Amino acid sequence: MDSNESIIFRSGLTMGGIMLLALLSMTSSVFIAESSKGDAAAINLAGSLRMQSYRIATRLQIADDDRTRHVEEVALEIDQFERRLDRLWQTGAIPEANDNSKTQMLRAIESAWRDALRPTLETSAVDARPPALYLRQIDDFVAKLNQFVKLLEQDTETKILLLRLIQGVALFLTLVLVFIAMYELHSGVVVPLRDLVELARRARSGDLTVRASHVGNDELGVLGHAFNLMATDLSAMYANLEAQVERQTQALRISNRSLKLLYHTAKRLGESPLSDESYQALLMEIEKLTGLGSIALCLINPDTRQVSRVFSTRPHSAGWPPFCDRPHCETCLGEGTTHPLDADAELFSIPIRDQERWFGALIVRYPGLGATAAWQLPLLEAVARHIAAALQADERVEYHRRVALLEERTTIARELHDSLAQSLSYLKIQVSRLQALPDGVTVAAEARDIVAELREGLNGAYRQLRELIATFRLKMEHPRLEDSLRETIREFGQRGQLSVELDDAAWHCTLDPNEQIHVMQIVREALHNAVKHAHASHILVRLCSPDHGEAVIDIIDDGVGLPAETQRENHFGLNIMRERAHHLGGLLSLHSQPGSGLRVQLSFVPAACRNASTTFDEVRHA
């Protein structure tokens, strides 16, 4: 921007011109007023000199008997005349330069006064001569005074005329400058500013095709040029934003389709068990939402890597690609990453794997997939991961089902040993006794006793079978272990005709159902042993939980105790109790002296206490 074309510069220049004219007008007025300051006094003094001249003439014509006083009066008049004449120089109206007409005239008046009039007056006053000569000279002198007064008046009028001329010129030039300023303001400010306001209004309404016409080198021209650039940039930006919005809309549409596909995939794969219809429906939905060509899902046996099932969105009559080497799938599986299966990159294989376990491959046909639909491959890889996770979950469910079956069979074996196995062993011993009896009638009585014992053993085995059935149907009707133990204690007290007591005053633990079942079976086994083998008359079941979170269950009886050799030998019943304690993560200990009773102690940390302790440790370490 040129500084000489700036609106501020031109406005300042115009205002400066107006101020300069005003200053010139005021300065000239002050100067002329100062130069005319003594003119009025000079005119008055000149007029008084003229009057003083006539007074002196009058004084000379009036006779006075007292000559001395007459001379003094004339001298006084002369003195006053000279003082007034000197005061003319003091008014400042008479310049000292000799080339000035007023100065020359005043010097001529002084010369006429000192050279002619004053000597004549002094002579006439002293000699008492008649004032005829003075009267002849006074007319010429007054004429000079009149001419001097006229010069003073002309000089004053000249100054006033000059002042008028200066004021008029200044006023005219001021009006010219004001007109120029108004024109510049209208053409250089008002019109461009009005256009800019209109352009801004139209731009705000969305019309970015407007352009400013005033693009000069002044401020508004620069602003108009900037507005044109802004409108151009905004037009390009809006076009770019529209393209970006379209791209973002397309991306959101793709994301929505991807999320929809992943949701439906997870929903279908979450069905248990996975059916062929689920896989077929999933492939049809993938083809629909992704816009791909034919899609095939090949599932293999993870152990043998041979084809087990094949699903496709096209009929099998369409044929398989020539590279297919069923039932071997190494070509499709590759190295475990997505890869093309042909040279034209129109057929892609997406392996289905979970870590190092392979389940098959997803075969997709789509021409130009890598160039036009890069979002589809990651989506299909995510679908493949979902399928692999679902298949892996099915394997885990099947594995846990087998483990549960094995555990159940182990439980059945353990419970059979604790009930029917012991009864059948007893019957086996009785049968061996029968076989060992010698032939003859003498053994009939003893045989009858053995048969009676066999009948009793069979009844006991039948009773234990019913107990075993009840054991497998055991349910924890009460959420608290104490309530379940009370029912068990009441059952054994009624069946064994003995006193069973429960002490749970120091018990504060909460057990989950699995822990309660194990504890209940251990307590039942201990009570059964106390009734059957120890012949106890009083049993105490004590529950306590120390401050460190450990649960301790004691079963104390007053029976015959447990022989030391029984504790050392591989007693299957005790092993089962220890196995249950091991499942609880605890310890089973036996404390007994022969003939002084037995104390069975189970100690373990409940899962709730372990979780709380782990959480506390994690928070503390954090």
Secondary structure in CASP SS format (residue, H / E / C, confidence):
PFRMAT SS
TARGET T0000
AUTHOR 0000-0000-0000
METHOD secondary structure of the structure
MODEL  1
M C 1.00
D C 1.00
S H 1.00
N H 1.00
E H 1.00
S C 1.00
I H 1.00
I H 1.00
F H 1.00
R H 1.00
S H 1.00
G H 1.00
L H 1.00
T H 1.00
M H 1.00
G H 1.00
G H 1.00
I H 1.00
M H 1.00
L H 1.00
L H 1.00
A H 1.00
L H 1.00
L H 1.00
S H 1.00
M H 1.00
T H 1.00
S H 1.00
S H 1.00
V H 1.00
F H 1.00
I H 1.00
A H 1.00
E H 1.00
S H 1.00
S C 1.00
K C 1.00
G C 1.00
D H 1.00
A H 1.00
A H 1.00
A H 1.00
I H 1.00
N H 1.00
L H 1.00
A H 1.00
G H 1.00
S H 1.00
L H 1.00
R H 1.00
M H 1.00
Q H 1.00
S H 1.00
Y H 1.00
R H 1.00
I H 1.00
A H 1.00
T H 1.00
R H 1.00
L H 1.00
Q H 1.00
I C 1.00
A C 1.00
D C 1.00
D C 1.00
D C 1.00
R H 1.00
T H 1.00
R H 1.00
H H 1.00
V H 1.00
E H 1.00
E H 1.00
V H 1.00
A H 1.00
L H 1.00
E H 1.00
I H 1.00
D H 1.00
Q H 1.00
F H 1.00
E H 1.00
R H 1.00
R H 1.00
L H 1.00
D H 1.00
R H 1.00
L H 1.00
W H 1.00
Q H 1.00
T C 1.00
G C 1.00
A C 1.00
I C 1.00
P C 1.00
E C 1.00
A C 1.00
N C 1.00
D C 1.00
N C 1.00
S H 1.00
K H 1.00
T H 1.00
Q H 1.00
M H 1.00
L H 1.00
R H 1.00
A H 1.00
I H 1.00
E H 1.00
S H 1.00
A H 1.00
W H 1.00
R H 1.00
D H 1.00
A H 1.00
L H 1.00
R H 1.00
P H 1.00
T H 1.00
L H 1.00
E H 1.00
T H 1.00
S H 1.00
A H 1.00
V H 1.00
D H 1.00
A C 1.00
R C 1.00
P C 1.00
P C 1.00
A H 1.00
L H 1.00
Y H 1.00
L H 1.00
R H 1.00
Q H 1.00
I H 1.00
D H 1.00
D H 1.00
F H 1.00
V H 1.00
A H 1.00
K H 1.00
L H 1.00
N H 1.00
Q H 1.00
F H 1.00
V H 1.00
K H 1.00
L H 1.00
L H 1.00
E H 1.00
Q H 1.00
D H 1.00
T H 1.00
E H 1.00
T H 1.00
K H 1.00
I H 1.00
L H 1.00
L H 1.00
L H 1.00
R H 1.00
L H 1.00
I H 1.00
Q H 1.00
G H 1.00
V H 1.00
A H 1.00
L H 1.00
F H 1.00
L H 1.00
T H 1.00
L H 1.00
V H 1.00
L H 1.00
V H 1.00
F H 1.00
I H 1.00
A H 1.00
M H 1.00
Y H 1.00
E H 1.00
L H 1.00
H H 1.00
S H 1.00
G H 1.00
V H 1.00
V H 1.00
V H 1.00
P H 1.00
L H 1.00
R H 1.00
D H 1.00
L H 1.00
V H 1.00
E H 1.00
L H 1.00
A H 1.00
R H 1.00
R H 1.00
A H 1.00
R H 1.00
S C 1.00
G C 1.00
D C 1.00
L C 1.00
T C 1.00
V C 1.00
R C 1.00
A C 1.00
S C 1.00
H C 1.00
V C 1.00
G C 1.00
N C 1.00
D C 1.00
E H 1.00
L H 1.00
G H 1.00
V H 1.00
L H 1.00
G H 1.00
H H 1.00
A H 1.00
F H 1.00
N H 1.00
L H 1.00
M H 1.00
A H 1.00
T H 1.00
D H 1.00
L H 1.00
S H 1.00
A H 1.00
M H 1.00
Y H 1.00
A H 1.00
N H 1.00
L H 1.00
E H 1.00
A H 1.00
Q H 1.00
V H 1.00
E H 1.00
R H 1.00
Q H 1.00
T H 1.00
Q H 1.00
A H 1.00
L H 1.00
R H 1.00
I H 1.00
S H 1.00
N H 1.00
R H 1.00
S H 1.00
L H 1.00
K H 1.00
L H 1.00
L H 1.00
Y H 1.00
H H 1.00
T H 1.00
A H 1.00
K H 1.00
R H 1.00
L H 1.00
G C 1.00
E C 1.00
S C 1.00
P C 1.00
L C 1.00
S C 1.00
D H 1.00
E H 1.00
S H 1.00
Y H 1.00
Q H 1.00
A H 1.00
L H 1.00
L H 1.00
M H 1.00
E H 1.00
I H 1.00
E H 1.00
K H 1.00
L H 1.00
T H 1.00
G C 1.00
L C 1.00
G C 1.00
S C 1.00
I E 1.00
A E 1.00
L E 1.00
C E 1.00
L E 1.00
I E 1.00
N C 1.00
P C 1.00
D C 1.00
T C 1.00
R C 1.00
Q E 1.00
V E 1.00
S E 1.00
R E 1.00
V E 1.00
F E 1.00
S E 1.00
T C 1.00
R C 1.00
P C 1.00
H H 1.00
S H 1.00
A H 1.00
G C 1.00
W C 1.00
P C 1.00
P C 1.00
F C 1.00
C C 1.00
D C 1.00
R C 1.00
P C 1.00
H E 1.00
C C 1.00
E H 1.00
T H 1.00
C H 1.00
L H 1.00
G C 1.00
E C 1.00
G C 1.00
T C 1.00
T C 1.00
H E 1.00
P E 1.00
L C 1.00
D C 1.00
A C 1.00
D C 1.00
A C 1.00
E C 1.00
L E 1.00
F E 1.00
S E 1.00
I E 1.00
P E 1.00
I E 1.00
R E 1.00
D E 1.00
Q C 1.00
E C 1.00
R E 1.00
W E 1.00
F E 1.00
G E 1.00
A E 1.00
L E 1.00
I E 1.00
V E 1.00
R E 1.00
Y C 1.00
P C 1.00
G C 1.00
L H 1.00
G H 1.00
A H 1.00
T H 1.00
A C 1.00
A C 1.00
W C 1.00
Q H 1.00
L H 1.00
P H 1.00
L H 1.00
L H 1.00
E H 1.00
A H 1.00
V H 1.00
A H 1.00
R H 1.00
H H 1.00
I H 1.00
A H 1.00
A H 1.00
A H 1.00
L H 1.00
Q H 1.00
A H 1.00
D H 1.00
E H 1.00
R H 1.00
V H 1.00
E H 1.00
Y H 1.00
H H 1.00
R H 1.00
R H 1.00
V H 1.00
A H 1.00
L H 1.00
L H 1.00
E H 1.00
E H 1.00
R H 1.00
T H 1.00
T H 1.00
I H 1.00
A H 1.00
R H 1.00
E H 1.00
L H 1.00
H H 1.00
D H 1.00
S H 1.00
L H 1.00
A H 1.00
Q H 1.00
S H 1.00
L H 1.00
S H 1.00
Y H 1.00
L H 1.00
K H 1.00
I H 1.00
Q H 1.00
V H 1.00
S H 1.00
R H 1.00
L H 1.00
Q H 1.00
A H 1.00
L C 1.00
P C 1.00
D C 1.00
G C 1.00
V H 1.00
T H 1.00
V H 1.00
A H 1.00
A H 1.00
E H 1.00
A H 1.00
R H 1.00
D H 1.00
I H 1.00
V H 1.00
A H 1.00
E H 1.00
L H 1.00
R H 1.00
E H 1.00
G H 1.00
L H 1.00
N H 1.00
G H 1.00
A H 1.00
Y H 1.00
R H 1.00
Q H 1.00
L H 1.00
R H 1.00
E H 1.00
L H 1.00
I H 1.00
A H 1.00
T H 1.00
F H 1.00
R C 1.00
L C 1.00
K C 1.00
M C 1.00
E C 1.00
H C 1.00
P C 1.00
R C 1.00
L H 1.00
E H 1.00
D H 1.00
S H 1.00
L H 1.00
R H 1.00
E H 1.00
T H 1.00
I H 1.00
R H 1.00
E H 1.00
F H 1.00
G H 1.00
Q H 1.00
R H 1.00
G H 1.00
Q C 1.00
L C 1.00
S E 1.00
V E 1.00
E E 1.00
L E 1.00
D E 1.00
D E 1.00
A E 1.00
A E 1.00
W C 1.00
H C 1.00
C C 1.00
T C 1.00
L C 1.00
D C 1.00
P H 1.00
N H 1.00
E H 1.00
Q H 1.00
I H 1.00
H H 1.00
V H 1.00
M H 1.00
Q H 1.00
I H 1.00
V H 1.00
R H 1.00
E H 1.00
A H 1.00
L H 1.00
H H 1.00
N H 1.00
A H 1.00
V H 1.00
K H 1.00
H C 1.00
A C 1.00
H C 1.00
A C 1.00
S C 1.00
H E 1.00
I E 1.00
L E 1.00
V E 1.00
R E 1.00
L E 1.00
C E 1.00
S C 1.00
P C 1.00
D C 1.00
H C 1.00
G C 1.00
E C 1.00
A E 1.00
V E 1.00
I E 1.00
D E 1.00
I E 1.00
I E 1.00
D E 1.00
D C 1.00
G C 1.00
V C 1.00
G C 1.00
L C 1.00
P C 1.00
A H 1.00
E H 1.00
T H 1.00
Q H 1.00
R H 1.00
E C 1.00
N C 1.00
H C 1.00
F H 1.00
G H 1.00
L H 1.00
N H 1.00
I H 1.00
M H 1.00
R H 1.00
E H 1.00
R H 1.00
A H 1.00
H H 1.00
H H 1.00
L C 1.00
G C 1.00
G C 1.00
L E 1.00
L E 1.00
S E 1.00
L E 1.00
H E 1.00
S E 1.00
Q C 1.00
P C 1.00
G C 1.00
S C 1.00
G C 1.00
L E 1.00
R E 1.00
V E 1.00
Q E 1.00
L E 1.00
S E 1.00
F E 1.00
V C 1.00
P C 1.00
A H 1.00
A H 1.00
C H 1.00
R H 1.00
N H 1.00
A H 1.00
S H 1.00
T H 1.00
T H 1.00
F H 1.00
D H 1.00
E H 1.00
V H 1.00
R H 1.00
H H 1.00
A C 1.00
END
